[in-house]
Amino acid sequence: MLPPPIVSGALEMESAMTSVTVKPRMTGCVLITTLVVLLFSFAIFAQANFGRILGSVKDPTGAVLPGASISIVDTQRGLARTVTTDEAGLYNAPTLIPGTYTVRVEFPGFKTLARENVVLEVGQEIRVDLTIEPGAQSETVTVNEAIPLVDATGSTLGGTLSNSDINDMPLNGRNYQNLLNLRAGCGDPAGRLTLDPEHQQHSSR
């Protein structure tokens, strides 16, 4: 049987080892929780400030075309994103910056189709269904859509005002939030309005 001093020392050492083991576990749990919160916050931010373009690709008979290449081109910034239709012939391009887009579809054995002037505003989900015709892929058919497409996928209201529009408007008290009344459904503080950051800083002076 060990003398009492030795037993006491062993117990103290075991307690210290347990404490050292618990601390890394607690740190890991805190880091994981923080990461989950940040990802959740980013998802909410993305939904509130971006838009989405989605739709289907079919041939003239109505048959879906899986594997078609869709290019979503931001004509104002020169940015492009490429997605592919799934087995049901559907495509989805989320988290797009509000602006004017060209939706371009390419598929072997079919003419290339470009749908221009697709206007996407903040918080919108626009459906752009595309029907392509058989022919040479090097031949491009261009459809010029001059008006904004209707958001038929959700009930969220939002809007974007350009810098030129804002600069030409008198602002009572230089409060840019008064511009909310110019958008349908955005007259209350819950409405969303996208302003250019540079103009927002200028208005707050």
Secondary structure, DSSP 8 states (H G I E B T S, - for coil): ---HHHHHHHHHHHHHHHHHHHHHHHHHHHHHHHHHHHHHHHHHHHHHH-EEEEEEEE-TTS-B-TT-EEEEEETTTTEEEEEE--TTSEEEEEEE-SEEEEEEEE-TTB-EEEEEEEEE-TT-EEE--EE--BS-TT-EEEEE--S-----S----EEE--HHHHHTS--GGG-GGGGGGGSTT--STTSEEE--HHHHHHHT-
